[in-house]
Amino acid sequence: HYRDKIKGYMDRAEQIKARVIQLKEDGKYHEQIKIAEDATGYSYEALFKPYISSVLQEVWVEDPYIRHIHQLYKINKRFCLFHLSTRSHLLTTQDERTTASRAALMDEIKQSLSAWGMTLDVEYSSTIHDREIRFDNGWIIKIGRGLDYFKRHKGRFSVGYCDYDLRHCQETTVDIFHTKHTKTL
């Protein structure tokens, strides 16, 4: 009796899995991930890997709040290097207090990525507010806090300093959907 029940549950799980795969392929898929305060296991790789395919060539990141060193570090080390084969575009805002120093740091990031055959284009806008990541394979990821949803580490030797799967997060919501399933006005 129990084997029959378990087999029934396993068969149903396989049907659901096949349906989700089909919905993803059709672009009719929406997932909302709620990251709780102090949760772990939400590195960029954990969130984005299911939506990055071998045909991915370009990524557009819109985040108006890339202003501080730790945010630039996350763009370079954690996000761009996660998918080396792509060309990345960053749209952010200008910060009058750090414009010259940030430009120098952006140039350093561009040169470093260039050595790996990757390009980072940076543009500035004074009007953007929302945060969005778009892949050229059609996937769109909206993170309420942008790429800066990790909490500050407690020290250079603390767990999570280097491994963002172990880093505590701030509460945020992540929406993932495909352009085939959106309406343009």
C-alpha positions in Angstrom: 0.0 0.0 0.0 2.7 2.5 1.0 4.8 1.7 -2.1 1.8 2.4 -4.3 1.3 5.7 -2.5 4.9 6.7 -2.7 5.0 5.7 -6.4 1.9 7.9 -7.0 3.6 10.9 -5.3 6.8 10.4 -7.2 4.9 10.2 -10.5 3.0 13.4 -9.7 6.3 15.1 -8.7 7.8 14.2 -12.1 4.7 15.5 -13.9 5.0 18.8 -12.0 8.7 19.1 -12.8 8.0 18.5 -16.5 5.3 21.1 -16.5 7.6 23.7 -14.8 10.3 22.9 -17.4 7.7 23.4 -20.2 6.5 26.7 -18.8 10.1 27.9 -18.5 10.7 27.0 -22.2 7.5 28.7 -23.3 8.4 31.8 -21.2 5.2 31.5 -19.2 6.8 31.3 -15.9 6.8 33.5 -12.9 8.6 32.8 -9.7 8.6 35.0 -6.6 11.3 34.3 -4.0 10.9 36.0 -0.6 14.3 36.2 1.1 13.8 36.5 4.8 15.9 38.7 7.1 19.1 36.9 8.0 18.4 34.0 5.6 21.4 32.4 3.9 21.8 30.4 0.7 20.9 33.2 -1.8 24.2 33.9 -3.6 24.0 35.3 -7.1 24.8 31.9 -8.5 22.0 30.3 -6.5 19.5 32.8 -7.7 20.6 33.3 -11.4 22.1 30.0 -12.5 18.8 28.3 -13.5 18.2 31.2 -15.9 21.6 31.4 -17.5 22.0 29.2 -20.6 24.9 28.5 -22.8 23.5 31.0 -25.4 23.6 33.9 -23.0 25.7 36.7 -24.4 24.6 39.9 -22.7 23.3 41.1 -19.4 21.8 44.4 -18.5 21.8 45.6 -14.9 19.9 48.6 -13.8 20.6 49.6 -10.3 20.6 53.3 -9.3 22.4 52.7 -6.0 25.9 51.4 -7.1 27.8 54.1 -5.2 30.1 52.5 -2.6 33.2 50.3 -2.8 31.4 47.2 -1.5 28.7 47.6 -4.2 31.3 48.0 -6.9 33.1 44.9 -5.5 29.9 42.9 -5.7 29.4 44.0 -9.4 32.9 42.9 -10.3 33.7 39.9 -8.2 30.3 38.4 -7.5 28.1 39.2 -10.4 30.2 39.8 -13.6 32.7 37.0 -12.9 29.7 34.6 -12.3 29.1 34.5 -16.0 32.4 35.3 -17.8 31.2 34.7 -21.3 28.8 37.7 -21.3 28.9 41.3 -22.1 27.5 43.3 -19.2 25.8 46.7 -19.3 25.3 48.7 -16.1 22.9 51.6 -15.8 23.2 53.5 -12.6 23.1 57.1 -11.2 25.8 59.6 -10.7 26.8 60.4 -7.2 28.2 63.9 -7.1 30.4 63.2 -4.0 32.2 60.2 -5.5 32.1 60.7 -9.3 35.8 60.9 -9.9 36.8 58.1 -7.6 34.0 55.9 -8.8 34.9 56.5 -12.4 38.5 55.4 -11.7 37.2 52.3 -10.0 34.8 51.5 -12.9 37.8 51.8 -15.3 39.8 49.4 -13.1 36.9 46.9 -13.2 36.5 47.3 -17.0 40.3 46.6 -17.5 40.2 43.6 -15.2 37.2 42.1 -17.0 38.7 42.8 -20.3 41.7 40.6 -19.5 39.1 37.8 -19.3 37.5 38.6 -22.6 34.5 40.3 -21.0 33.1 43.8 -21.6 31.4 46.1 -19.1 29.6 49.1 -20.4 28.6 51.7 -17.9 26.0 54.4 -18.4 24.4 56.9 -16.1 20.9 58.2 -15.7 19.4 60.7 -13.4 15.9 59.3 -13.6 16.1 55.6 -12.9 14.8 54.2 -9.6 13.8 50.6 -10.1 16.3 47.7 -10.1 16.3 45.1 -12.8 18.5 42.5 -14.4 17.8 41.3 -17.9 19.4 38.5 -19.8 19.4 38.4 -23.6 17.7 34.9 -23.4 14.6 36.7 -22.2 14.7 36.3 -18.5 14.1 39.3 -16.2 15.0 39.4 -12.6 13.8 42.1 -10.3 15.3 42.3 -6.8 13.7 44.8 -4.4 17.1 45.7 -3.0 19.1 45.3 -6.2 22.3 43.4 -6.1 23.0 44.8 -2.6 20.8 42.5 -0.6 23.6 41.0 1.5 24.3 42.1 5.1 27.7 43.5 6.0 30.1 40.7 7.1 31.2 40.7 10.7 34.9 40.5 9.8 37.3 39.3 7.2 37.5 35.9 8.8 33.8 35.4 9.5 31.8 32.7 7.8 30.3 34.2 4.7 33.1 36.7 4.0 34.0 34.9 0.7 31.1 32.6 0.2 27.9 34.5 -0.4 25.8 31.3 0.0 26.8 31.6 3.7 26.3 35.4 3.9 23.2 36.6 5.8 20.7 38.6 3.7 18.5 41.5 4.2 14.8 40.9 3.6 13.8 41.4 0.0 11.7 39.9 -2.8 12.9 38.5 -6.0 10.6 38.3 -9.0 11.7 36.2 -12.0 9.8 36.1 -15.3 10.3 35.9 -19.0 9.8 38.7 -21.7 7.4 36.3 -23.6 5.1 36.7 -20.7 5.1 40.5 -20.4 3.2 43.2 -22.2 5.0 46.2 -23.6 3.2 49.5 -23.9 
